[in-house]
Amino acid sequence: MNKNRTHKQTHTKNTKNKKNKKHKKHVCYNGYGSNKSGNHTVKQFREVMRKHHLYDCLCKLCKETKDTQICSLSRKCTRRNKQKRKFTAKKWVKWSGSHYGKCL
């Protein structure tokens, strides 16, 4: 224990961390692919977001047709999907506009 801190300061710091962890167990999301209630655990929320918000990018069609417009859309879609695959739950919450805690 650090000599500069008193027992009370150390104790209040630990309780703040516990409150934040307890609060982030559930995510309220009512968008595409959500449960009827809208309440999700963090793991369920990540699975829903990856299932419904990573898109098929027409890569096969681009190779077959060699159309420049389709190929440019395909590359753009692939870049976006690559970024989204790296998203954590916190980034998905920010991207989707949902919030931590249960829905009311």
Backbone hydrogen bonds in HBPLUS format (Angstrom, degrees):
<---DONOR---> <-ACCEPTOR-->    atom                        ^
c    i                          cat <-CA-CA->   ^        H-A-AA   ^      H-
h    n   atom  resd res      DA  || num        DHA   H-A  angle D-A-AA Bond
n    s   type  num  typ     dist DA aas  dist angle  dist       angle   num
A0010-THR N   A0006-THR O   3.28 MM   4  6.56 161.3  2.32 151.8 156.2     1
A0011-HIS N   A0007-HIS O   3.01 MM   4  6.18 157.9  2.06 148.6 155.0     2
A0012-THR N   A0008-LYS O   3.04 MM   4  6.23 159.5  2.08 150.4 154.6     3
A0013-LYS N   A0009-GLN O   3.21 MM   4  6.33 151.3  2.30 142.0 149.2     4
A0014-ASN N   A0010-THR O   3.24 MM   4  6.51 155.8  2.31 147.3 152.6     5
A0015-THR N   A0011-HIS O   3.21 MM   4  6.48 153.4  2.28 147.1 153.8     6
A0016-LYS N   A0012-THR O   3.20 MM   4  6.37 148.7  2.30 143.4 150.3     7
A0017-ASN N   A0013-LYS O   3.42 MM   4  6.74 157.4  2.48 146.2 150.6     8
A0018-LYS N   A0014-ASN O   3.26 MM   4  6.52 154.4  2.33 144.7 151.3     9
A0019-LYS N   A0015-THR O   3.09 MM   4  6.30 155.0  2.15 146.7 152.5    10
A0020-ASN N   A0016-LYS O   3.20 MM   4  6.47 160.2  2.24 151.5 155.7    11
A0021-LYS N   A0017-ASN O   3.14 MM   4  6.34 161.8  2.17 150.3 154.7    12
A0022-LYS N   A0018-LYS O   3.03 MM   4  6.14 159.0  2.07 147.9 153.7    13
A0023-HIS N   A0019-LYS O   3.04 MM   4  6.14 151.4  2.12 145.0 152.6    14
A0024-LYS N   A0020-ASN O   3.23 MM   4  6.36 137.2  2.43 142.5 151.8    15
A0101-GLY N   A0026-HIS O   2.81 MM  75  5.06 166.9  1.83 132.7 131.9    16
A0027-VAL N   A0040-HIS O   2.77 MM  13  5.22 155.5  1.82 149.8 156.5    17
A0040-HIS N   A0027-VAL O   3.00 MM  13  5.22 148.6  2.10 148.0 157.3    18
A0028-CYS N   A0099-HIS O   2.77 MM  71  5.45 170.3  1.78 176.8 176.8    19
A0099-HIS N   A0028-CYS O   3.29 MM  71  5.45 159.7  2.33 142.2 147.3    20
A0029-TYR N   A0038-GLY O   2.91 MM   9  5.08 167.4  1.93 150.3 150.3    21
A0034-SER N   A0031-GLY O   3.24 MM   3  5.77 154.0  2.31 140.0 136.7    22
A0045-PHE N   A0041-THR O   2.94 MM   4  6.11 161.6  1.97 153.7 159.1    23
A0046-ARG N   A0042-VAL O   3.03 MM   4  6.29 161.1  2.07 150.1 154.0    24
A0047-GLU N   A0043-LYS O   3.09 MM   4  6.35 160.8  2.13 149.8 154.9    25
A0048-VAL N   A0044-GLN O   2.94 MM   4  6.19 160.0  1.98 154.1 159.2    26
A0049-MET N   A0045-PHE O   2.98 MM   4  6.18 164.9  2.00 153.3 157.4    27
A0050-ARG N   A0046-ARG O   2.97 MM   4  6.15 161.3  2.00 150.3 155.2    28
A0051-LYS N   A0047-GLU O   2.93 MM   4  6.01 152.2  2.01 144.7 152.8    29
A0052-HIS N   A0048-VAL O   2.96 MM   4  6.04 163.7  1.99 154.1 157.5    30
A0053-HIS N   A0049-MET O   2.91 MM   4  5.43 135.1  2.12 141.8 148.8    31
A0062-CYS N   A0058-LEU O   3.04 MM   4  6.23 152.5  2.11 147.0 154.4    32
A0063-LYS N   A0059-CYS O   3.10 MM   4  6.39 157.1  2.16 147.0 152.1    33
A0064-GLU N   A0060-LYS O   3.00 MM   4  6.25 152.5  2.08 147.6 155.4    34
A0065-THR N   A0061-LEU O   2.94 MM   4  6.01 170.9  1.95 155.2 157.2    35
A0066-LYS N   A0062-CYS O   2.90 MM   4  5.32 152.3  1.98 138.8 146.9    36
A0071-CYS N   A0067-ASP O   2.99 MM   4  6.12 159.8  2.03 150.9 157.4    37
A0072-SER N   A0068-THR O   2.94 MM   4  6.07 151.6  2.02 144.2 151.0    38
A0073-LEU N   A0069-GLN O   3.08 MM   4  6.31 160.9  2.12 148.5 153.4    39
A0074-SER N   A0070-ILE O   2.87 MM   4  6.04 152.6  1.95 146.3 154.7    40
A0075-ARG N   A0071-CYS O   2.96 MM   4  6.18 157.1  2.02 146.1 151.0    41
A0076-LYS N   A0072-SER O   3.06 MM   4  6.23 160.2  2.10 146.1 151.5    42
A0077-CYS N   A0073-LEU O   2.92 MM   4  6.07 161.6  1.96 150.1 155.1    43
A0078-THR N   A0074-SER O   2.93 MM   4  6.09 156.4  1.99 146.6 153.2    44
A0079-ARG N   A0075-ARG O   2.97 MM   4  6.21 156.3  2.03 147.9 153.6    45
A0080-ARG N   A0076-LYS O   3.12 MM   4  6.39 160.1  2.16 148.0 152.9    46
A0081-ASN N   A0077-CYS O   2.94 MM   4  6.18 161.6  1.98 151.9 157.1    47
A0082-LYS N   A0078-THR O   2.95 MM   4  6.09 152.9  2.03 145.6 153.0    48
A0083-GLN N   A0079-ARG O   3.16 MM   4  6.47 151.5  2.25 145.3 151.7    49
A0084-LYS N   A0080-ARG O   2.98 MM   4  6.25 159.5  2.02 150.5 156.4    50
A0085-ARG N   A0081-ASN O   2.93 MM   4  6.11 145.3  2.06 150.1 157.9    51
A0086-LYS N   A0083-GLN O   3.20 MM   3  5.61 146.2  2.32 107.0 115.9    52
A0087-PHE N   A0084-LYS O   3.03 MM   3  5.14 159.1  2.08 106.7 113.4    53
A0092-TRP N   A0088-THR O   3.00 MM   4  6.31 156.9  2.05 152.4 159.3    54
A0093-VAL N   A0089-ALA O   2.94 MM   4  6.18 154.4  2.00 149.8 156.3    55
A0094-LYS N   A0090-LYS O   3.15 MM   4  6.43 158.4  2.20 143.8 148.9    56
A0095-TRP N   A0091-LYS O   2.84 MM   4  6.03 160.6  1.87 150.7 156.5    57
A0096-SER N   A0092-TRP O   2.89 MM   4  5.93 159.8  1.93 151.1 155.6    58
A0097-GLY N   A0093-VAL O   3.04 MM   4  5.91 135.9  2.24 141.2 150.9    59
